[in-house]
Amino acid sequence: MHPAYTTAPFPLELPPHHPFPLYKYPGVAEALRDRLAIRTPPAVDWGTLALAHRPAYLMRLRQEGLQRQEELRLGLRYTPALLERARRSVGGTLAATQDALIHGLGLNLAGGTHHAYPDRAEGYSLFNDVAVAVRWLRAQGFRGRVLVVDLDAHQGNGTAVFFQDDPTVFTLSVHAANNYPRHKEQSDLDVPLPDRTPDAAYLEALEPALEEAFAFRPELVFYNAGVDVLAGDRFGRLALSLEGVRARDQAVLARVRQVGARLVVVMGGGYNRNPDLTVAAHAQTYRLALAALG
């Protein structure tokens, strides 16, 4: 069976009613256990993290942790367990990237922490897993064009900053215009959408965006497949149905196949008021990717 990586064995201690959807990681892994070889990812080493993140930031995490204001910006309390989980999440994206280079498809049932900047944490994102993976690839000698397709409901602000001056990486972010983060960075292509955008309008906006992004002719695609675009999400502000998310994923996968690129899928956000819907939508994405490219 095709491998996939999960941070489910690395829980966090959260206060009651905290909105972080810890439940979805074991839920998605269990939903896919009959289709995938679910594995525990290794923790990324600090030298690899330093290919993308500022050494001073990493040193401070190792020695001091985060100040209270930084924890508020992150949305999570800094603990050794959080650090371990974040390193495993990046490790999962690195392992999935290696799978993609060998098999054409890599799956991390975590990751998509696109709000982390080179020198700071934001929005549940301690490290930027895709940025680390791309910088690791470059250190290994990979020179191919890379496309980041970020369809999480929130703009991939950290990812945009990492690659703003890198002509070998194209960043696409389709997101809710009035959503977090308040300050949007500049991706290569940003598509802001109004609140409560439904299936038809979303897919109509997505098609020309994918056309432009895939004209870059990438050899490797990272797909942040957040399902916080679903109606009923606590933070997404959009209004897609489960079938709309399916059509979204199929549109991306069709483009990947058309250009013959390798693909890495990372989980991204999903905070639906119906937890079962969050799990079902994430699992659907991975099943579709496996059927198309596995």
Number of C-alpha atoms within 10 A of each C-alpha: 10 14 17 28 28 24 27 22 12 17 15 17 12 12 9 6 6 11 13 15 13 17 14 23 20 18 18 24 25 16 15 19 12 10 16 19 13 20 16 16 23 17 17 21 12 14 12 17 24 18 18 22 23 14 16 11 16 20 13 11 16 13 8 10 18 19 11 12 9 16 18 16 15 20 17 22 20 19 13 13 14 17 17 17 21 25 22 26 32 32 29 31 32 29 22 28 29 17 20 23 17 11 15 18 26 31 31 28 29 28 29 31 29 30 26 26 23 24 15 21 24 23 19 20 22 27 30 29 29 26 28 24 25 21 19 20 16 13 12 9 9 12 11 14 16 22 23 27 24 25 27 25 29 30 30 32 21 27 28 27 19 23 19 15 9 10 10 13 22 23 24 27 26 23 27 25 20 14 20 19 16 10 9 16 16 19 22 16 17 20 16 17 19 15 15 18 18 17 21 12 13 22 18 10 14 17 14 11 19 17 11 12 20 22 11 15 19 21 18 25 25 24 25 24 28 25 28 29 33 30 21 20 23 14 20 27 25 25 19 25 17 20 13 18 24 16 15 20 19 16 15 21 20 14 16 21 13 11 15 14 23 23 29 27 27 30 25 23 29 27 24 22 13 12 15 13 20 27 23 16 23 30 20 20 23 26 15 15 21 16 10 14 17 17
